[in-house]
Amino acid sequence: VLSLAMLLRYSFDQGDDAELLERAVEKALDGELRTGDIMADGCTQTGTDGMIGAVLDSLDALAR
């Protein structure tokens, strides 16, 4: 997902959209969901679909 933010910023000169996506990822991580590869104490493990869903929910909330 953050690779997409880099693509938006550096290939398409869409820094505002990249920043919005980065903020959505941060907000999703603040919700303490983690995939197995970034699992931490006190967090809830989810799969890729769950994590992407959380990022999309955050993106939707931030875009309003």
GUPA-236909 format. One record per residue: residue in one letter; y negated, x negated, z of N, C-alpha, C in turn. Coordinates in steps of 0.2 Angstrom, whole numbers, padded with zeros to 4 digits, always signed. Each point is the difference from the previous one (the first is absolute). Layout:
residues N
AYXZYXZYXZ/...
This chain:
residues 64
V+0006-0004+0000-0006+0004+0000-0006-0004+0000/L+0000-0006+0004-0006-0004+0000-0001-0004-0006/S+0006-0001-0004-0001-0003-0007-0003+0004-0004/L+0000+0007+0000-0003+0005-0004-0008-0001+0002/A-0001-0001+0006-0007-0001+0002-0003-0006-0003/M+0004-0005+0000-0003-0006-0004-0001+0001-0007/L+0005+0003-0003-0001+0002-0007-0006+0004-0002/L-0001+0005+0005-0007+0004-0001-0006-0005+0000/R+0000-0004+0005-0006-0004+0002-0001-0006-0006/Y+0006-0003-0001-0001-0006-0004+0001+0001-0008/S+0004+0005-0002+0001+0001-0007-0004+0005-0003/F-0002+0005+0004-0003+0006-0002-0007+0001+0003/D-0002-0005+0004-0007+0000+0003-0001+0007+0004/Q+0005+0002+0003-0001+0006+0004+0000-0001+0008/G-0004-0004+0002+0000-0002+0007+0000+0006+0005/D-0004+0005-0002-0001+0005+0005+0007+0004+0001/D+0004+0001-0006+0006+0003+0000+0005-0004+0004/A+0000-0007-0001+0004-0005+0003-0001+0001+0008/E-0006+0000+0002-0002+0000+0007+0003+0007+0003/L-0001+0005-0003+0003+0007+0002+0007-0001+0001/L+0004-0003-0005+0007-0001+0001+0002-0004+0006/E-0004-0006+0001+0001-0004+0005-0001+0003+0007/R-0005+0004+0000-0001+0004+0007+0005+0005+0001/A+0003+0003-0005+0005+0005+0001+0006-0003+0002/V+0002-0006-0002+0006-0004+0003-0002-0002+0007/E-0006-0002+0002-0001-0002+0007+0001+0007+0004/K-0003+0005-0002+0001+0006+0004+0007+0002+0000/A+0004+0000-0005+0007+0001+0001+0004-0004+0005/L-0002-0007+0000+0003-0004+0005-0003+0001+0007/D-0006+0003+0000-0002+0002+0007+0004+0005+0003/G+0003+0004-0004+0005+0005+0002+0006-0002+0003/E+0001-0007+0000+0006-0003+0003+0007+0001-0004/L-0001+0002-0006+0006+0001-0004+0001-0007-0004/R+0007-0002+0000+0001-0007-0003+0007+0001-0004/T+0000-0004-0006+0006-0001-0003+0004-0005+0004/G+0006-0001-0002+0005-0004+0004-0003-0008+0000/D-0003-0001-0006-0002-0007-0001-0006-0002+0004/I-0004+0005+0002-0006-0002+0004+0000+0004+0007/M+0006+0002+0002+0001+0003+0007-0002-0004+0006/A-0003+0004+0004-0003-0003+0006+0001+0004+0006/D+0000-0003+0006+0002+0004+0006-0005+0006+0001/G+0002+0006+0002-0004+0005+0001-0002+0004-0006/C+0003-0002-0006-0001+0004-0006+0006+0004-0002/T-0001+0004-0004+0005+0005-0003+0003-0003-0007/Q+0006-0001-0001+0002-0003-0006+0001+0006-0005/T-0002-0001-0006+0001+0005-0005+0002-0004-0007/G+0002+0003-0005+0001-0003-0006-0006+0000-0005/T+0001-0003-0006-0005+0000-0004-0003+0006-0002/D+0003+0005-0001-0002+0007-0001-0005+0002+0005/G+0002-0001+0006-0004+0002+0006-0006-0003+0001/M+0000-0007-0002-0006-0004+0001-0005+0002-0006/I+0003+0001-0006-0005+0001-0005-0003+0007+0001/G+0004+0005+0003-0002+0006+0002-0006+0000+0004/A+0000-0005+0005-0005-0001+0005-0006-0003-0003/V+0001-0004-0005-0006-0003-0003-0003+0005-0004/L+0004+0004-0004-0003+0005-0004-0004+0006+0004/D+0003+0001+0006-0004+0005+0004-0006-0003+0003/S+0000-0006+0001-0006-0004+0003-0005+0000-0006/L+0002-0002-0006-0004+0000-0006-0004+0007-0001/D+0004+0005+0000-0002+0007-0001-0006+0001+0006/A+0002-0001+0006-0005+0001+0005-0007-0004-0001/L+0001-0006-0002-0006-0004-0001-0004+0002-0006/A+0003+0002-0005-0003+0002-0006-0004+0006+0000/R+0001+0004+0006-0004+0007+0000-0007-0002+0003/
